């Protein structure tokens, strides 16, 4: 899709959203009228006021004011992707502003019959209706993006820390509407390599050819500013090809994920933002881990007994499998899992290396070492439940990167070691993004994204997303 056609598509989509908002604002206003005058809620009125002509003009004025306010706030800028909380704030601000203006106009014209309570109710309903419509639209859009529909095909120029930060953000958040087709870099070991399913497509000199071959919609340049002339050249070539091009600024030693942007009367001010996982945040995360673990422990004890009996009846060996893993800052500990393989399975691993589907970790969907009960435990993820004991011990968190073995961590590249900066978790972005189907390099990108963008909200969303992933056994083996 060329820049021109994308602009036309965006304008048509923007117009459609404006028209839909106008309709929904009037629907919400009329519902408020019915609740107040027809249903007489919350208390009976001593007068009656027909919708036409008493309130119809108010509905039109509120619609016009709301749409103008939303447009000024950039709510209809299709180029901007914003969080739901930001949209909710803008919806509320625009609706309430419009209601207050209508109240002021009603006072000025000295209307004999009108209900301020109904107008406030209308404002609340407008926010709820428009907000619900956006949630539905966002859900449908995210589903389409996850299936690769309606996304912009992106080529990343530069595979350094900034380039990896961009790629892991896109992988972790499908709602961005981007799909990374590949990346280019002049360093041979990067340009010819891969990051999971994202392939290196050669040197930067191939950008023009790759844009045509792979039908690229957007080029994201993540090169350091010392390559200014090269950046300008790439921008010019992309503009000539009719492809959108964006530049990620390389500032503060490439810490693009930790930059606060403010303005001083229009003058941009940039500085490093505080780290997400400071001491206070870690304390809150730990308290949440302890609270949830203690809450579910009574139910887990029953499951431990039932699963333990099943394992013992199925095959000889211990119920609990202990394996040395690497936790926060390289600290080693023993992770606890229900045994899913025959006793002595580790000794057979070397003979099965040719079946491995991963670069660092060992993955084999048809691993012959699994027991009958073990296959079921793996598919349902029940084998992970003993790790709540690791959480209570302070060795793990409920949400976080998966811990690697010392042998695996010894093979990490420098940038991959960042995933050991926090406590490992039972579930995480990797688990809710495909689990075993996600290549190791992508798993690292997702884990680092989680570390750089941690919040309680993100933890809760990952926990909620884990439920359907486990129930539908997505990527489990």
Protein Blocks (a to p, Z undefined) as FASTA:
>chain_A
ZZklmmmmmmmmmmmmmmmmmmmmmmmmmmmmmmmmmnopabdcfbdcdfblklmmmmmm
mmmmmmmmmmmnopmmmkbccdfklmmmmmmmmmmmmmmmmmmmmmmnopabdcfklmmm
mmmmmmmmmmmmmmmmmmmmmmmmmnopaiacdddehjbfklmmmmmmmmmmmmnopacf
bdcdfblklmmmcehjaccebjfklmmmmmmmnopabdcdfbdfklmmmmmmmmmmmmmn
opacdddddeehhiaklcccddeehiacddddddfklfklmmmmmmmmmmmmmmmmmmmm
mmmmmmmmmmmmmpgcdfbdcdddddeehiacddddddfbdehklmmmmmmmmmpcbfkb
ccdfklckbcfklmmmmmnommmmmmmmmmmnopacfbdcddddfklmmmpcfklmmmmm
pccdfbdfklmnnpjmpcfklmmmmmmmmmmmgcfklmmmmmmmmmmmmmnopoiZZ
